[in-house]
C-alpha cells in the first residue's frame, strides 16, 4: 500500500498529512482501496491555498480537518462527500463567498469556521439541518441571520470574537441549544425570548456592552454558567422609568382582561381577538393588571447565589406598580423568587 511520503497512518481509517508544509495535495500515490477505507483525513497546518477536488475521492470520509492553511475557497467536490459529519476549517482566509453553492446539501453535524474572514454567515450553512455544533468565532460577523432558527438540532453555537450588535429572537427557537457563546462582541441587550431556551446550560456574554439583563433570564432553569465580566453593568441601584400613556384600545383591552370579562370568537373581529391574546401579566405580585404595548420599564437588582447583584429589566403595567423607595432592594414589585436565586439554579456567575 502506497502512502504519500511523510503521512502518518494511525489506523486503516485515518490518514494524517498535517504539518508537512504541503502546497498541493497529490492523491495519486494513495491506492483506491485506501481512499475507500479512510474515514478521517487530516490536512491541517499546511500551506494549501485551495482544497483540491480530489478530496472527493475519499468517498467514505466522515471527518476532515483543513485548519491552519491559507485556504480562500473550498472546492465543489466536497459536496460529494455524502458521509462527511465533521468539517474543521478554522484559521484560514475563507469568507462568505468561499463555500460551494451546494454546501448546504452536506449531512454535517459539526462545522468549525472560526478564525476566518466571514462578515456574514453564509446562507448555505443555514441549510445544514443535522448540525449540532456551529463555530464562527473570531471572524468579522456583524449580525446573526434570522435563518439560524432552521438549525433545530444545534446544541452548541460559538460566535465569540465578532462585531455582533444584537441577538435575534429567532435564536430562542433552537430547542436543544445547551451552549451559547457570544462573548467579545458589541451586544447591548439580551432579548427576553431567550427564556425559551429550556436546554441552555452555559451563556457566555462577557466583554460586550450590556447594562442590564431581562428579568426573564430567571426562567432559564438549567443555566449553570453565566459569564458577564467586562460589561458596563450598572454598579449602583438605578431605576429607569419610561412610560407612554396607553391608547384607548389598550385601556379597553386591559379592562377586559383584568376584570375577566367573557368574550367569544363570534363577539369580536379577528384582529381584536389576536390583540387580546397578546396581554402580558404585570409581574408585581400585588397587582392584578395586564399590559399590551404601554408599560413601565424599570431596572432592578436581583441577588444571584448571595454573591452578585445583577441588574434585570422589569416591565410593569403602570407607574403605580413601581416601588416608592428606590433605595430599598426589596420592592413591592419584586417577588420573593426574583430577589434571591439559589445556587443550584445558577452555579457560576462570572463577573470578575
Rosetta blueprint (number, residue, H / E / L):
1 X L
2 X L
3 X L
4 X L
5 X L
6 X L
7 X L
8 X E
9 X E
10 X E
11 X E
12 X L
13 X L
14 X E
15 X E
16 X E
17 X L
18 X L
19 X L
20 X L
21 X L
22 X L
23 X L
24 X L
25 X L
26 X L
27 X L
28 X L
29 X L
30 X L
31 X L
32 X H
33 X H
34 X H
35 X H
36 X H
37 X H
38 X L
39 X L
40 X E
41 X E
42 X E
43 X L
44 X L
45 X L
46 X L
47 X L
48 X L
49 X L
50 X E
51 X L
52 X L
53 X H
54 X H
55 X H
56 X H
57 X H
58 X L
59 X L
60 X L
61 X L
62 X L
63 X E
64 X E
65 X E
66 X L
67 X L
68 X L
69 X L
70 X L
71 X L
72 X L
73 X E
74 X L
75 X L
76 X H
77 X H
78 X H
79 X H
80 X H
81 X L
82 X L
83 X L
84 X L
85 X L
86 X E
87 X E
88 X E
89 X L
90 X L
91 X L
92 X L
93 X L
94 X L
95 X L
96 X L
97 X L
98 X L
99 X L
100 X L
101 X L
102 X L
103 X H
104 X H
105 X H
106 X L
107 X L
108 X L
109 X L
110 X E
111 X E
112 X E
113 X L
114 X L
115 X L
116 X L
117 X L
118 X L
119 X L
120 X L
121 X L
122 X L
123 X H
124 X H
125 X H
126 X H
127 X H
128 X L
129 X L
130 X L
131 X L
132 X L
133 X E
134 X E
135 X E
136 X L
137 X L
138 X L
139 X L
140 X L
141 X L
142 X L
143 X L
144 X L
145 X L
146 X H
147 X H
148 X H
149 X H
150 X H
151 X L
152 X L
153 X L
154 X L
155 X L
156 X E
157 X E
158 X E
159 X L
160 X L
161 X L
162 X L
163 X L
164 X L
165 X L
166 X L
167 X L
168 X L
169 X H
170 X H
171 X H
172 X H
173 X H
174 X L
175 X L
176 X L
177 X L
178 X L
179 X E
180 X E
181 X E
182 X L
183 X L
184 X L
185 X L
186 X L
187 X L
188 X L
189 X L
190 X L
191 X L
192 X H
193 X H
194 X H
195 X H
196 X H
197 X L
198 X L
199 X L
200 X L
201 X L
202 X E
203 X E
204 X E
205 X L
206 X L
207 X L
208 X L
209 X L
210 X L
211 X L
212 X L
213 X E
214 X E
215 X H
216 X H
217 X H
218 X H
219 X H
220 X L
221 X L
222 X L
223 X L
224 X L
225 X E
226 X E
227 X E
228 X L
229 X L
230 X L
231 X L
232 X L
233 X L
234 X L
235 X L
236 X L
237 X L
238 X L
239 X L
240 X L
241 X L
242 X L
243 X L
244 X L
245 X L
246 X L
247 X L
248 X H
249 X H
250 X H
251 X H
252 X H
253 X H
254 X H
255 X H
256 X H
257 X H
258 X H
259 X L
260 X L
261 X L
262 X L
263 X L
264 X L
265 X L
266 X L
267 X L
268 X L
269 X L
270 X H
271 X H
272 X H
273 X H
274 X H
275 X H
276 X H
277 X L
278 X L
279 X L
280 X E
281 X E
282 X L
283 X L
284 X L
285 X L
286 X L
287 X L
288 X L
289 X L
290 X E
291 X E
292 X L
293 X L
294 X L
295 X L
296 X E
297 X E
298 X E
299 X E
300 X E
301 X E
302 X E
303 X E
304 X E
305 X L
306 X L
307 X L
308 X E
309 X E
310 X E
311 X E
312 X E
313 X E
314 X E
315 X E
316 X E
317 X L
318 X L
319 X H
320 X H
321 X H
322 X L
323 X L
324 X L
325 X L
326 X L
327 X L
328 X L
329 X L
330 X L
331 X L
332 X L
333 X L
334 X L
335 X L
336 X H
337 X H
338 X H
339 X H
340 X E
341 X E
342 X L
343 X L
344 X L
345 X L
346 X L
347 X L
348 X E
349 X E
350 X E
351 X L
352 X L
